Each structure stands twice: as C-alpha cells, then as structure tokens.
Amino acid sequence: MTSLFKQVSRIVQGVRILGAGLVIQSALYPFRKAYYNAKFHDGGNSSLRGWLGILDALRNLQVSPLTPADCTFPGDVRAVRVDRRAVELSCDNAVVRLTVLAEDLIRVRLSPTGEFPPPFSYAVAREDADWPTVDFAFHESKEAVEIRTARLTCRVTKSPCRLAFLDLDGAVISADAAGMGWRGERVACWKTLGPDEHLYGLGEKALGLDKRGMAFEMWNRDPQTYSPGDDPIYLNIPFLLGLREGRGYGIFYDNTFRSWFDLGAGQEDVVRFEAAGGELRYYFFYGPELTTVLDRYTELTGRMIMPPLWALGYHQNRWSYYPEARVREIAHEFRARRIPCDSIHLDIHYMDGYRCFTWNRRHFPDPARMIADLGEQGFKVVVMIDAGIKADPKYWVCAEGLKQGMFCTYPDGRIFGGPVWPGECHFPDFTSPRVRAWWGELYRGLVEMGVAGVWNDMNEPVVIGFQGDTFPDCVRHDWEGQGADHRQAHNVYGMQMARATAEGLMRLRPDERPLVITRSAWAGAQRYCMNWTADNQSTWPQLKLTMPMVMTLGLCGMAFSGPDTGGFSGTPDGELLTRWMQLGVFTPFFRNHTAILTGDQEPWVHGEPYTTINRRFVELRYRLLPYVYTAFWQCAQSGLPIMRPLLLGWQDDPRTHALDDEFLFGDAFLVAPIGEPGATSRQVYLPAGTWYDFWSDAVYVGGRDVLVDAPLERMPLFVRAGSVIPMWPVMQYVGQRPVDVLTLHVYPGDGESWLYEDDGHSWACQRGEYRLTRFTLRREGGALELRCQIEGSYTSTYDHYRVVVHGVEHEPRRVTADGQPVAEWTFDAESRQLRFNVIKIRPPRSPVETHRCKLCRICCKFPSRKGHTRPRRSG
C-alpha cells in the first residue's frame, strides 16, 4: 500500500511539474527501452525480438548474484614469468598478471584468454609509464609464489591460484576466499572478511560510515529523492577501504559496468565484488594508515584542483529562482539583512523551454545586465546545464549536434532519444574527444555574459521515468575511438560531461579556475569537478545522513561535496533549517537548495531568533575561510578530505571506527551537530588529546564521552590543543574589501598548523605565486612559543597579525616577538584570553630564501610560581 501511494504521489506531482504529455512519454519510456534492448540484443537487429522484449519488461526479470558454484576459476598455477614490473601466472584456465606500481600498490588483472591489452581507464590519471620502477623480491616454491616490496607482500598459492596480501610481519591484510572467477561476461572476486574488520567507501551511499554487513550496487541512478538506506543513487565509486586489526588497505575495482559489492551481507565472513561485464581488474593499496591509502589512491586517480575561493562561501538556490525580479529580490535581501552570500544559482526555469544554453527572455530580458548588476553587489551566478538536448532541429544546439554527429546512437546509426524536461531529447556522447571539445565551446555565450560557474545535472544520465531511468544497454558510445555500449559507458557519462564542461571553461577563461558542480560522477572525477549529495529530504534523519555521506565521498576522492542544506524535498521548520545551517558551515560545499512546490528556505524565512542565529553561523564560515581554504589545499596535495571521519586521526581507537555523527573539519575542528528536534545537549566522544570548547574555551581531556550543552544558538564545536586557527574579518562576500588583519586564534598545546594563501582565482599559484605559512606551537615550562615559517612569493594584503591566545589561566609576565617585547597586550581573566598585535611576517625575498626563511618567534612567558596552563576537566 505504501509503495502504491508513493507511485500515485509521483504521478500527481509529475503532472503538476511536467504536464500530462511528458508524464505519458515517461510512463511509456521503459517499454521503448525494453524494445530496443531486445531488438539489438547480441548484435542483432530484430523487430520481432524487440516486441517480445516488452513482455520481459512487464515481467521485471531480476539477475541473481554469482556464486562460486556458478563460476570458472583460474585453476592451478602452471608457469610463472617475471619482468621488471610484473609477475604473470599462467593457470589451467586463465592468466593472472600482478603489476607492482609502487611499494604499497599492486594491480591485479585476470584474463581467461591470456591477453592483456593496455589497461584503458577513465579513472586512472597516472599511466604505468609514469610510475618509477619498483624493486621487489621474487620467490617461488612448490606451493606458492611470493612478491615482496619494501612495504607489502603478495603471496599466491599455486593450487588453486589464490592471492593474499600481507604486511612484512606476515599478518594477513586481505586474502582471497574463493578468489577470482567468471561466467560468460560476468566476473567476480570473493575475499575473506575478518571478524573485526571494518569497511568504508563506495561513493555516495545513503547509509552510515561503516558498510560492513551491507550490499550495494554500482549504477549511477536518479531515485527522484531518496531516503536513508536507498541504493543505488547518483554517484558510485568502486573504491573500498578496509581496516583489519588496525591495518588499513584499499581495493579499487576498475570496472565501469554495473557491479555489486556484498560486504558480508550474504555471507558474514566473505566480501564479493562482481560486474556484469568487462575485465576483472583491481588495484590493491596498503597503508597501514588509511591516510596513506588515500594519498596513494588520489595519486592514481588524480587530485582535485584548487577551487576559486568564492566557491567556499555560501550559495543560495532553489528550483527555481525566476523571473529576474525574484533573483534581484533575493540578492537585495541578503545584502539588506547582512547575511554573507557569494553565489546565487539558477535552475532550469532560466532557460527557454528547458533548452540548454538559452535564456527565457520573458523571465530574463537582459541576462548580461542582471549578471553584471549582481556582480557589482558581490554575487557570482551559477547556472544549470542538463545532459539532454531538446530534439528540435530549429534549436541551434540540436541542429549543430545533428549536423556534426555529436549524439549517442542505436547500433543501426539512428539517434537515440528519450524524454527529459524539454520533452524528447538527444544526448551528446561525452566519451568522444570531438564531442567534449564541441560541448565546451557551447559555454562561450554564458561565459561572455559573466556566468561564473556551471552545474551539470541529470547526467547519470537520466531519462525521466517514475523510478528514474536511463539509456537502453544497446546505445553506442565512442569510448575514445574504441567503441562501447551503454552498459560500459553509463557510469562514466556524468564524469565525462563534467570533464567536457571543465575543459571548455578553462579554454574560454584560461586564466581562471573553473567551478563545475556535477550530480553524477565516477572514480577520478575530482580532477574536473565537485558534487553535491543531490535530492535529499527536509527531515532530521537526512540531516544526520549528511555526515556519513559527505565523509564517505571524501574517502573516495570526491572531497569537495556537501548536501542541499535544509533539504531539497519538503519544507523544514525553523529549528531544522537552523540546525542544518549550522552543519553546513562545516561542510566543504555550503549551499541551501530546495525543490519546486516547497516553501521558501532562505536563512531569514522563519524570522527571529532563527535569522540572527543563521547570520552568526554564516558569518563564522566567512571568518574561517583562510582555514577552510588551507584544508582544501591539503586535499589538493594529498587527498586528505576536508570533512574527515575521526578514524583518520585515531585509527587505533575502536570508538572511532563506526563513529559518523561527528567529524573533523580540517586539522583542528571537531564538529558534533545536533540531529534531533528539541535537543539542547548531546553526548560527544572526544578522542585522545586535549580539546577546547570553541564557544567557552573550557578545556577537556579526551578519550571519553562528554555531555555538551547545545541550545539552539550553539552547536557543539571543539578545537584540538596545539592548533592555530587563522580568521578573517566578516565580509558579505569574498573580495568585498582587502583583508587588513589576520587573526590567529592560538589554542595552547603542542602542534603544527598551516595557512595557505594565493590570489584565490587564477593559476598563478602553480607558478609559485602562493604563500604557505607553517605554525609550530610548543608549550614548555612556563612559556608558550609560536614559531612561524613561510615559503612562496605571494604577498597578502594584511599588514599585521592579531593574536588571540585561548585558555590562558594566568596573566603572562611578558610577551615577545623575535626576542623583542610586544608593546601592548591585554589579558581578560574572565574569558581567559590574551590578545596582542604583531607586525606581519615579511615574505621571502628570493626563491633560495623561500625554503629556509625563519620568520618569527612569538613567546608568551608566564609566572613561574603559577606554572604553565594545564588541561582541566570540564563538564
């Protein structure tokens, strides 16, 4: 009954949004799809078989998972061949090739035919030739073959051929159960699962952080809003991280076909990964630290580029802001209410009949003037572009695409079509370099009007249906000239669309970093774009689900992500919206977005006290932008996510292994959002170390749970001792005025912090025009010492530091900078804060000086009779 009600509700809402005609087209599309899949099955072309295929669609036939009994396996190892980089095992029924790419990275390939063509992959950014040759020891005995690097051992038993990965002490990290097998086109691998093993990753999954005991499908899909537990959804990445007896590892299954991961759901001590076609090819990574695994994984698949700084500010959107007067009204309200905002997004109603790269001139008579006027107020405009191009030869994009052969086709050469927002649509084949170049050029008009960013949507790809549909399997793709059908190309379609968009924007604006937002993507997409967690719901469970979803995406390389803050489907009340805004401050992407037919969701809609609270938290995001930007720089360097599960910092602490209702934001902040209505306190687990309450400066000793007050105007927030947090003055948008002072918030303890700065928008940083400051904080005896070192040639605009030392129990005896007394400083005994100013540290004067310039030493000396500040228990 519930399912029937949902279907009826979708139909009613679909008619309201789409109109009856498009609803009918969408209802009939699954039968069209079934017809063409059957018609062209196995390379044939039979209309009769197509009509019979419709009957199969009505029966909704399901595919059963493979079992070891279904499969053929390699059998026994009969011969071994070793070269400088690889070991090849010839078995009874197949050949297995193990390629050592790094001391902690081995690629495994299975070939029933014995042939290994070059391993083409859209996910992999570093080809085999780009990896330095790695020395490894090889040993063969009667029972086994062993490959040993400086970090990892791979042992292959000969009868039958099965793999085990071990550390140098011989402890098993990961081992085959049944091992690798195949049946027809389908391939699968079974591995053992330890009794206390934890599993993470797999991209955008609407479930908790630890995925053990669950089963998942890898098939990018539009669920048309989702609830906790729904799978699959928009963005799947077949990268699995494991934590076995404290040792971290990763498996990247480099296969774009529809695939499945069973993580102990069917058999509690076995992991199975399986694909409907393609090669059984995976990469094994070893840590033992999970951060090491992420570093190596993002080295293989690529790291994100630094985004423009404005993209880290606050974004406002709804489906849809129109006409122009409404957009201007929203902009006016933000500035009049002094709520910072950097970007307003325009959804599909800005277009002429939902035709991409057009404007509805009735609603937006002069878009260039509107964009210019918004720019003068500090707003960037981001527009949506969908994958579907209206099938109308009078529409210039369609006409060009038809003339130049840019669209996906059926095997007989006819152009594929299906219903999306404009009605019947054609779809560019983004797996063709020629199509990607054409698509990128289509943005010229938008760029010349001043559009700052692009949001690619409906690119799973979606053909509108009641359950969210896609192309028939038989649809053909170029696949970089190699040819492929949609079974293979489906999961990378959105990634290649985002790639085409990013490359186009970089050609059109070669001096500016692009902002490309995508709904669907695949492994390695972080090289081109960011994503958001799409059509969530305005509910408390989905607020809480935001945390493991964004953390998991970060563990898979897609670290620049965030939710539709406030929820997309439904209308939040004042409390839910405010609590979600508080969380949004600490997500990498901070955008408020809601659907058509929902209530307004801007930060002020519920009046007081909500407006004031929301303003304060958005202001906090803007104060923290230098810290946030530095966290993005860290991610661009090493793949370390901006929003991190605690297990990345405390891998040896079992309490962190499944903890997903709190998280680290950058190096210093521990964030514990409120996820229940009416809650005014919550339990927070603080891992080992010393922690400062951000609001009160109370000091906590970690390794325990604490009960924290959390009235509506406050979210539990802690800072790790030993941290230096750089903050800017509040601005209404990035670049509103030059930053004249940088405030360093110092939290006593021993630690290291960083500050990365550049111009925030160009590629000059890649030419060395950046500034990287390393802060080293040490507490010895009665002194607190802060040392600052710098590299890079970028010159910032501020002329001094304002230093705020938190948690100071006693007034200092003296404060010095580079051995010279600081003339003026204040100490507030009630707030326990010490404040003073120091002259800005000068930049290096030459490239040689860049890497050795010791710049400043700030020391606070406290009275010896009282000693130095000690952690004290609170709460």
KEKEMAR-978704 format. One line per 8 residues: number of its first residue (from 1); their letters; for each residue x, y, z of C-alpha. Coordinates in steps of 0.1 Angstrom, whole numbers, plus 5000, padded with zeros to 4 digits. Layout:
<nodes>
NUM> a> X:Y:Z  ...;
</nodes>
This chain:
<nodes>
1> mtslfkqv> 5000:5000:5000  5029:5024:5008  5045:5017:4975  5013:5023:4956  5008:5056:4975  5043:5067:4965  5037:5058:4929  5004:5077:4928;
9> srivqgvr> 5020:5107:4946  5048:5107:4920  5022:5107:4892  5003:5136:4906  5034:5156:4913  5047:5147:4879  5016:5161:4862  5019:5193:4882;
17> ilgaglvi> 5055:5198:4872  5059:5182:4838  5024:5183:4823  5004:5153:4812  5021:5149:4779  5056:5144:4793  5042:5122:4821  5027:5099:4794;
25> qsalypfr> 5060:5098:4775  5079:5090:4807  5054:5062:4816  5059:5046:4781  5097:5050:4780  5106:5018:4799  5088:4998:4772  5106:5017:4744;
33> kayynakf> 5138:5009:4762  5130:4972:4766  5121:4971:4729  5154:4984:4717  5174:4964:4742  5158:4932:4728  5159:4943:4692  5196:4948:4692;
41> hdggnssl> 5205:4920:4716  5238:4903:4710  5245:4925:4679  5212:4915:4662  5185:4937:4647  5151:4920:4650  5119:4940:4654  5101:4908:4665;
49> rgwlgild> 5125:4902:4692  5120:4938:4702  5083:4933:4708  5090:4902:4728  5114:4922:4749  5085:4944:4761  5069:4912:4776  5102:4906:4795;
57> alrnlqvs> 5100:4942:4808  5065:4936:4821  5078:4905:4840  5106:4926:4856  5132:4898:4854  5159:4900:4881  5196:4890:4878  5208:4867:4906;
65> pltpadct> 5242:4873:4921  5270:4849:4911  5281:4822:4935  5314:4802:4934  5294:4772:4921  5284:4792:4890  5319:4802:4880  5351:4790:4863;
73> fpgdvrav> 5383:4798:4882  5419:4801:4871  5428:4767:4885  5463:4758:4894  5494:4779:4885  5514:4760:4858  5540:4786:4848  5554:4819:4861;
81> rvdrrave> 5570:4847:4842  5587:4877:4858  5597:4910:4843  5609:4944:4857  5574:4955:4868  5551:4924:4868  5547:4888:4875  5525:4867:4852;
89> lscdnavv> 5509:4835:4864  5497:4810:4837  5470:4788:4852  5448:4760:4839  5420:4783:4827  5433:4818:4827  5463:4841:4832  5467:4864:4862;
97> rltvlaed> 5490:4894:4859  5503:4912:4890  5519:4946:4883  5539:4964:4910  5533:5001:4906  5546:5012:4940  5558:4997:4972  5523:4997:4985;
105> lirvrlsp> 5503:4994:4953  5498:4963:4932  5474:4959:4902  5457:4925:4897  5443:4915:4863  5426:4883:4852  5423:4872:4816  5406:4839:4805;
113> tgefpppf> 5422:4844:4770  5456:4852:4783  5457:4885:4765  5462:4918:4784  5456:4949:4762  5468:4983:4776  5445:4990:4806  5425:5020:4794;
121> syavared> 5406:5037:4823  5388:5070:4826  5395:5068:4864  5433:5064:4863  5453:5097:4859  5487:5082:4862  5497:5057:4835  5520:5027:4841;
129> adwptvdf> 5550:5045:4824  5546:5074:4849  5554:5052:4879  5590:5047:4888  5601:5011:4886  5599:4995:4920  5624:4969:4932  5607:4938:4945;
137> afheskea> 5619:4904:4957  5605:4873:4940  5605:4839:4955  5589:4807:4941  5584:4774:4959  5564:4743:4951  5534:4756:4970  5535:4794:4964;
145> veirtarl> 5548:4824:4946  5558:4854:4967  5563:4891:4957  5578:4912:4984  5583:4950:4983  5597:4973:5010  5561:4977:5023  5540:4948:5012;
153> tcrvtksp> 5540:4911:5004  5517:4894:4978  5516:4856:4982  5499:4834:4956  5491:4798:4964  5496:4776:4934  5469:4750:4939  5445:4766:4933;
161> crlafldl> 5456:4801:4923  5446:4824:4952  5460:4857:4964  5468:4870:4998  5483:4904:5007  5504:4905:5039  5524:4930:5059  5561:4925:5063;
169> dgavisad> 5555:4906:5095  5533:4881:5077  5500:4892:5091  5471:4890:5066  5457:4923:5053  5434:4908:5027  5431:4873:5012  5411:4855:4986;
177> aagmgwrg> 5382:4833:4997  5371:4816:4965  5392:4841:4946  5386:4853:4910  5361:4837:4887  5338:4843:4857  5307:4831:4840  5302:4843:4805;
185> ervacwkt> 5307:4881:4805  5302:4883:4843  5333:4884:4865  5336:4883:4903  5360:4880:4932  5355:4866:4967  5377:4877:4996  5378:4868:5033;
193> lgpdehly> 5363:4892:5059  5379:4892:5093  5358:4891:5124  5366:4927:5135  5371:4941:5100  5355:4975:5091  5347:4986:5055  5342:5021:5041;
201> glgekalg> 5338:5039:5008  5319:5030:4976  5310:5066:4968  5276:5082:4975  5257:5058:4997  5227:5068:5018  5239:5048:5048  5263:5050:5077;
209> ldkrgmaf> 5301:5052:5076  5309:5016:5082  5294:4995:5054  5301:4960:5068  5272:4937:5066  5256:4955:5037  5253:4950:4999  5255:4977:4973;
217> emwnrdpq> 5250:4983:4936  5274:5004:4915  5250:5020:4889  5245:5058:4888  5208:5064:4892  5183:5092:4899  5160:5079:4926  5139:5111:4925;
225> tyspgddp> 5147:5119:4961  5160:5093:4984  5156:5080:5020  5182:5065:5043  5191:5031:5030  5181:5037:4994  5207:5023:4969  5220:5029:4943;
233> iylnipfl> 5218:5067:4939  5236:5093:4919  5274:5088:4923  5290:5055:4928  5328:5049:4931  5340:5012:4934  5368:5021:4959  5366:5001:4991;
241> lglregrg> 5387:5009:5022  5392:4983:5049  5405:4983:5084  5416:4949:5096  5432:4945:5130  5443:4982:5129  5458:4980:5094  5443:5000:5066;
249> ygifydnt> 5441:4989:5030  5421:4998:4998  5407:4980:4968  5398:4999:4937  5378:4978:4913  5384:4995:4880  5354:4983:4861  5326:5007:4848;
257> frswfdlg> 5300:4980:4841  5271:4976:4865  5286:4960:4895  5278:4948:4930  5296:4948:4963  5285:4923:4990  5303:4933:5022  5293:4904:5044;
265> agqedvvr> 5256:4906:5038  5252:4873:5021  5280:4855:5039  5292:4873:5070  5329:4864:5066  5331:4870:5028  5333:4901:5006  5322:4897:4970;
273> feaaggel> 5326:4922:4942  5311:4914:4908  5305:4931:4875  5281:4924:4846  5309:4926:4821  5344:4939:4814  5377:4929:4828  5384:4918:4864;
281> ryyffygp> 5410:4944:4872  5416:4958:4906  5443:4978:4925  5453:4968:4960  5467:4996:4983  5483:4992:5017  5487:5018:5044  5488:5007:5072;
289> elttvldr> 5475:5042:5078  5443:5049:5059  5456:5084:5052  5485:5067:5033  5459:5047:5013  5441:5079:5004  5473:5096:4993  5482:5067:4970;
297> yteltgrm> 5446:5063:4957  5444:5100:4947  5478:5098:4932  5465:5070:4910  5431:5086:4901  5441:5123:4904  5436:5150:4929  5412:5179:4929;
305> impplwal> 5424:5213:4916  5422:5243:4940  5387:5258:4935  5381:5295:4933  5379:5310:4968  5344:5324:4963  5332:5288:4958  5339:5281:4995;
313> gyhqnrws> 5314:5308:5006  5277:5305:5010  5255:5296:4980  5217:5301:4977  5195:5282:4953  5160:5268:4947  5142:5251:4918  5138:5278:4906;
321> yypearvr> 5145:5315:4912  5127:5333:4884  5118:5358:4870  5147:5383:4871  5128:5404:4897  5128:5375:4921  5166:5369:4917  5172:5406:4923;
329> eiahefra> 5149:5404:4954  5169:5375:4968  5202:5394:4963  5187:5425:4979  5175:5406:5009  5209:5391:5016  5227:5424:5015  5199:5443:5034;
337> rripcdsi> 5199:5416:5061  5237:5414:5061  5238:5377:5057  5270:5368:5037  5265:5351:5003  5287:5347:4973  5266:5329:4948  5230:5326:4935;
345> hldihymd> 5222:5296:4914  5197:5295:4885  5178:5262:4880  5161:5251:4847  5135:5278:4846  5160:5304:4834  5161:5285:4801  5138:5289:4771;
353> gyrcftwn> 5117:5258:4772  5144:5240:4792  5167:5242:4762  5203:5243:4774  5225:5273:4766  5194:5296:4761  5176:5322:4782  5139:5327:4787;
361> rrhfpdpa> 5137:5363:4776  5103:5368:4791  5116:5360:4825  5152:5373:4819  5150:5400:4793  5186:5411:4797  5206:5384:4815  5240:5401:4809;
369> rmiadlge> 5229:5432:4826  5214:5412:4855  5246:5392:4860  5267:5425:4858  5244:5441:4884  5246:5411:4907  5284:5411:4903  5285:5447:4915;
377> qgfkvvvm> 5268:5435:4946  5293:5407:4950  5272:5378:4937  5285:5352:4913  5259:5335:4891  5260:5297:4886  5237:5281:4860  5224:5246:4855;
385> idagikad> 5231:5227:4823  5215:5193:4817  5227:5164:4796  5195:5162:4774  5193:5184:4743  5158:5190:4731  5152:5171:4698  5142:5201:4678;
393> pkywvcae> 5161:5209:4645  5152:5245:4648  5171:5247:4681  5206:5257:4674  5224:5233:4697  5204:5204:4684  5209:5214:4648  5247:5216:4653;
401> glkqgmfc> 5248:5183:4671  5228:5166:4644  5249:5181:4616  5282:5171:4633  5271:5137:4646  5275:5146:4683  5247:5124:4698  5246:5089:4711;
409> typdgrif> 5230:5064:4686  5215:5030:4684  5236:5002:4668  5220:5009:4634  5231:5045:4635  5197:5061:4644  5200:5088:4670  5188:5077:4705;
417> ggpvwpge> 5161:5098:4721  5142:5099:4754  5121:5123:4775  5136:5148:4798  5124:5183:4808  5121:5198:4773  5104:5166:4760  5121:5142:4736;
425> chfpdfts> 5159:5148:4739  5191:5137:4723  5223:5131:4743  5259:5141:4735  5284:5113:4735  5309:5127:4761  5332:5096:4756  5343:5112:4723;
433> prvrawwg> 5371:5139:4724  5354:5156:4695  5321:5159:4713  5338:5171:4745  5355:5199:4725  5322:5209:4709  5304:5209:4742  5330:5230:4759;
441> elyrglve> 5326:5257:4732  5289:5258:4737  5296:5277:4770  5310:5307:4752  5278:5327:4753  5273:5321:4790  5309:5329:4798  5308:5361:4779;
449> mgvagvwn> 5276:5371:4798  5296:5367:4830  5283:5333:4843  5309:5322:4869  5301:5285:4874  5282:5256:4859  5261:5230:4875  5257:5198:4854;
457> dmnepvvi> 5226:5179:4863  5205:5149:4851  5238:5133:4840  5236:5098:4855  5223:5100:4826  5186:5104:4833  5157:5097:4810  5126:5108:4831;
465> gfqgdtfp> 5106:5079:4844  5087:5072:4876  5118:5054:4891  5145:5074:4872  5155:5057:4840  5184:5058:4816  5195:5047:4781  5190:5012:4767;
473> dcvrhdwe> 5220:4990:4771  5225:4988:4733  5231:5026:4728  5266:5031:4714  5294:5053:4726  5327:5063:4711  5348:5054:4741  5379:5073:4729;
481> gqgadhrq> 5376:5056:4695  5374:5021:4709  5336:5018:4709  5314:5006:4737  5278:5002:4746  5259:5019:4773  5264:4990:4798  5301:5001:4799;
489> ahnvygmq> 5297:5038:4794  5268:5045:4818  5287:5051:4850  5312:5074:4834  5287:5095:4814  5283:5122:4841  5320:5124:4848  5328:5129:4811;
497> marataeg> 5301:5156:4808  5317:5174:4838  5351:5169:4822  5339:5184:4789  5324:5214:4808  5356:5220:4829  5379:5217:4799  5356:5241:4779;
505> lmrlrpde> 5356:5267:4807  5394:5265:4810  5398:5271:4773  5373:5300:4774  5388:5315:4806  5424:5303:4806  5434:5325:4835  5406:5314:4858;
513> rplvitrs> 5399:5283:4878  5366:5267:4869  5337:5258:4892  5319:5227:4878  5293:5210:4900  5280:5176:4890  5253:5153:4903  5268:5121:4888;
521> awagaqry> 5304:5110:4885  5328:5082:4888  5363:5075:4903  5387:5102:4893  5361:5129:4887  5377:5151:4914  5402:5161:4886  5374:5181:4869;
529> cmnwtadn> 5345:5188:4893  5329:5187:4927  5295:5173:4936  5266:5176:4960  5245:5148:4976  5215:5158:4954  5178:5154:4961  5177:5147:4998;
537> qstwpqlk> 5147:5154:5021  5140:5180:5047  5140:5156:5076  5161:5151:5107  5173:5116:5097  5186:5132:5064  5204:5159:5083  5223:5132:5102;
545> ltmpmvmt> 5228:5112:5070  5247:5142:5055  5277:5134:5077  5285:5098:5067  5276:5106:5031  5300:5135:5027  5327:5118:5047  5324:5087:5025;
553> lglcgmaf> 5327:5107:4994  5358:5123:5008  5372:5089:5015  5367:5081:4977  5384:5113:4964  5353:5135:4960  5361:5157:4989  5345:5189:4976;
561> sgpdtggf> 5309:5179:4984  5280:5189:5005  5242:5185:5009  5213:5205:4999  5214:5224:5032  5179:5224:5047  5168:5196:5024  5156:5195:4988;
569> sgtpdgel> 5123:5178:4991  5099:5192:5017  5100:5223:5038  5120:5225:5071  5107:5243:5101  5129:5270:5117  5147:5246:5141  5156:5220:5114;
577> ltrwmqlg> 5167:5247:5089  5189:5264:5116  5205:5231:5128  5212:5223:5091  5227:5257:5085  5250:5251:5115  5262:5218:5100  5265:5234:5066;
585> vftpffrn> 5291:5259:5078  5314:5228:5083  5307:5210:5050  5331:5216:5021  5302:5229:4999  5277:5251:5017  5246:5256:4996  5210:5260:5006;
593> htailtgd> 5187:5244:4980  5150:5234:4978  5126:5220:4953  5097:5233:4933  5064:5233:4952  5082:5236:4985  5082:5266:5009  5109:5293:5009;
601> qepwvhge> 5141:5282:5025  5163:5313:5027  5181:5319:5061  5156:5345:5072  5122:5329:5063  5113:5318:5098  5120:5352:5114  5137:5355:5148;
609> pyttinrr> 5155:5341:5166  5164:5319:5136  5176:5347:5113  5201:5361:5138  5214:5326:5146  5217:5317:5109  5235:5350:5102  5260:5343:5130;
617> fvelryrl> 5269:5309:5116  5272:5320:5080  5295:5348:5093  5315:5321:5111  5320:5304:5078  5334:5336:5063  5357:5343:5092  5371:5308:5088;
625> lpyvytaf> 5377:5310:5051  5415:5311:5053  5413:5280:5074  5389:5263:5051  5410:5273:5020  5440:5257:5037  5421:5225:5042  5413:5225:5005;
633> wqcaqsgl> 5450:5230:4997  5458:5200:5019  5433:5179:5000  5447:5190:4967  5482:5180:4979  5475:5146:4994  5438:5136:4990  5432:5142:5027;
641> pimrplll> 5395:5151:5029  5383:5184:5043  5355:5168:5062  5370:5137:5078  5358:5108:5099  5376:5106:5133  5391:5073:5123  5415:5091:5100;
649> gwqddprt> 5431:5108:5130  5427:5080:5156  5428:5048:5136  5439:5028:5166  5409:5039:5187  5380:5014:5182  5355:5040:5192  5362:5059:5160;
657> halddefl> 5357:5030:5136  5320:5034:5131  5315:5069:5145  5296:5090:5120  5276:5116:5138  5306:5139:5145  5336:5146:5123  5368:5165:5119;
665> fgdaflva> 5368:5196:5097  5403:5202:5086  5431:5195:5111  5417:5214:5141  5379:5213:5145  5358:5185:5159  5322:5191:5149  5292:5174:5166;
673> pigepgat> 5260:5186:5150  5226:5184:5166  5204:5158:5148  5173:5156:5170  5144:5180:5173  5142:5199:5205  5177:5187:5217  5196:5212:5238;
681> srqvylpa> 5225:5189:5246  5242:5159:5233  5269:5133:5241  5302:5139:5222  5331:5115:5220  5364:5133:5223  5393:5112:5211  5427:5112:5229;
689> gtwydfws> 5443:5146:5234  5433:5179:5248  5403:5198:5234  5390:5234:5238  5353:5242:5236  5352:5267:5208  5325:5288:5225  5337:5289:5261;
697> davyvggr> 5373:5279:5260  5367:5252:5286  5394:5225:5283  5386:5188:5281  5408:5158:5283  5400:5134:5255  5395:5096:5253  5359:5099:5268;
705> dvlvdapl> 5324:5110:5262  5313:5144:5274  5278:5158:5277  5277:5192:5260  5251:5219:5262  5237:5229:5228  5209:5254:5229  5196:5264:5195;
713> ermplfvr> 5221:5292:5191  5251:5269:5196  5264:5237:5181  5290:5216:5199  5323:5226:5184  5358:5218:5197  5394:5228:5188  5423:5205:5191;
721> agsvipmw> 5450:5218:5215  5482:5229:5197  5462:5244:5168  5465:5279:5153  5432:5289:5135  5436:5318:5111  5404:5340:5107  5394:5370:5086;
729> pvmqyvgq> 5371:5398:5094  5335:5391:5084  5327:5402:5049  5295:5399:5029  5313:5381:5001  5348:5371:4991  5368:5400:4980  5344:5427:4993;
737> rpvdvltl> 5375:5445:5006  5412:5437:5011  5419:5418:5043  5437:5443:5066  5443:5420:5095  5446:5383:5100  5436:5370:5135  5455:5339:5147;
745> hvypgdge> 5435:5321:5173  5460:5301:5194  5450:5271:5214  5479:5261:5238  5494:5227:5234  5520:5211:5211  5510:5211:5175  5516:5221:5139;
753> swlyeddg> 5492:5242:5117  5493:5256:5082  5480:5286:5063  5479:5285:5025  5472:5317:5006  5471:5327:4969  5451:5351:4948  5421:5328:4951;
761> hswacqrg> 5411:5326:4914  5440:5322:4889  5466:5296:4881  5494:5318:4893  5497:5295:4923  5511:5268:4900  5539:5292:4891  5549:5297:4927;
769> eyrltrft> 5528:5327:4935  5514:5314:4968  5523:5318:5004  5525:5288:5028  5529:5295:5065  5538:5268:5089  5529:5275:5126  5546:5254:5152;
777> lrreggal> 5532:5257:5187  5551:5244:5217  5545:5246:5254  5575:5242:5277  5576:5250:5314  5561:5284:5319  5563:5295:5282  5542:5292:5252;
785> elrcqieg> 5561:5296:5219  5547:5301:5184  5571:5298:5155  5561:5309:5120  5579:5299:5088  5569:5308:5053  5575:5299:5017  5562:5312:4984;
793> sytstydh> 5562:5346:4967  5526:5357:4971  5521:5389:4991  5490:5391:5012  5471:5423:5018  5471:5425:5056  5498:5443:5074  5498:5426:5108;
801> yrvvvhgv> 5486:5397:5128  5462:5399:5157  5470:5371:5181  5444:5357:5205  5456:5330:5229  5428:5310:5244  5425:5291:5277  5451:5312:5295;
809> eheprrvt> 5447:5307:5332  5471:5334:5344  5483:5368:5332  5517:5364:5314  5548:5380:5327  5559:5391:5292  5551:5387:5256  5579:5389:5229;
817> adgqpvae> 5581:5387:5192  5616:5377:5178  5630:5385:5212  5616:5420:5213  5589:5429:5239  5554:5433:5225  5545:5469:5235  5508:5464:5241;
825> wtfdaesr> 5488:5433:5251  5456:5427:5271  5446:5398:5293  5410:5391:5302  5408:5369:5333  5371:5362:5328  5374:5349:5292  5409:5337:5298;
833> qlrfnvik> 5421:5352:5266  5454:5370:5259  5454:5395:5229  5481:5414:5212  5493:5425:5177  5525:5417:5158  5539:5432:5126  5531:5410:5096;
841> irpprspv> 5558:5385:5087  5576:5395:5056  5576:5372:5025  5608:5356:5013  5629:5379:4991  5642:5352:4967  5635:5316:4956  5665:5304:4976;
849> ethrcklc> 5652:5321:5007  5618:5306:5002  5626:5272:5017  5648:5283:5046  5633:5316:5058  5626:5315:5096  5603:5344:5100  5591:5349:5136;
857> ricckfps> 5592:5336:5171  5564:5347:5194  5568:5338:5230  5544:5342:5260  5562:5338:5293  5540:5330:5323  5549:5335:5360  5570:5305:5372;
865> rkghtrpr> 5553:5304:5405  5520:5295:5389  5533:5274:5361  5520:5270:5326  5484:5264:5316  5473:5228:5322  5443:5210:5308  5415:5209:5333;
873> rsg> 5384:5187:5331  5351:5203:5324  5316:5191:5321;
</nodes>
